[in-house]
Amino acid sequence: MAEKDIDKLLSMTDSKYRLSVVTAKRALQLKSGAPSVLPSDQRAKTHNLVTQAMRELSTGKLTLGTNLIDEQRFHQDYQRQRQAQLQAQLNAERERERD
């Protein structure tokens, strides 16, 4: 964790482990398409999603245990979206075979 606000982040939780887990979960959410709470000028500075997740947490807009996207709902939405993509690909392949 090389973020400059590491002391602030550590004070927000009871252990380095919990901070690591929350940061990793948020980075996965960002990778899966969850919207960022950072202004676009701050997002453009880094492509590292872990750093972006840590910056989001340090802003205070996201806090441990609250304001994070509900993981179960996010996972279900992601699965539905993925299934729709796969179905669209399958339908397109079937159309090509018919032609």
Summary of the structure (lengths in Angstrom):
residues: 99
radius of gyration: 17.8
end to end distance: 54.4
largest distance: 62.4
contacts: 227
relative contact order: 0.13
helix: 66%
strand: 2%
